[in-house]
Amino acid sequence: MDMGSIKNKLRQMALTPRSQLRRLAIGTVGAIVCMMLLFITSEHENLFVFYGLSTAIAFCVIYAIPGYIGIWVWRMRKSFFDLD
């Protein structure tokens, strides 16, 4: 990926704050739900459930990261792109 494509992707993210916020919210809520389920099922000591929920938490966090970056870029859009 060259700098032009990264800048275009960041510009696109800055122009769609609602979709970025939705992505951040879905990933965050998913991670919180998985953490609660992990806490609730911790007394059963089932490795399949533990590793499954831990993997789901990791996927939720990875899914939420672009949303967080998109919201941050949207807040900094005037500094980066001279957009209103």
Secondary structure by P-SEA (a helix, b strand, c coil): ccaaaaaaaaaaaaacaaaaaaaaaaaaaaaaaaaaaaaaacccccaaaaaaaaaaaaaaaaaaaaaaaaaaaaaacccccccc
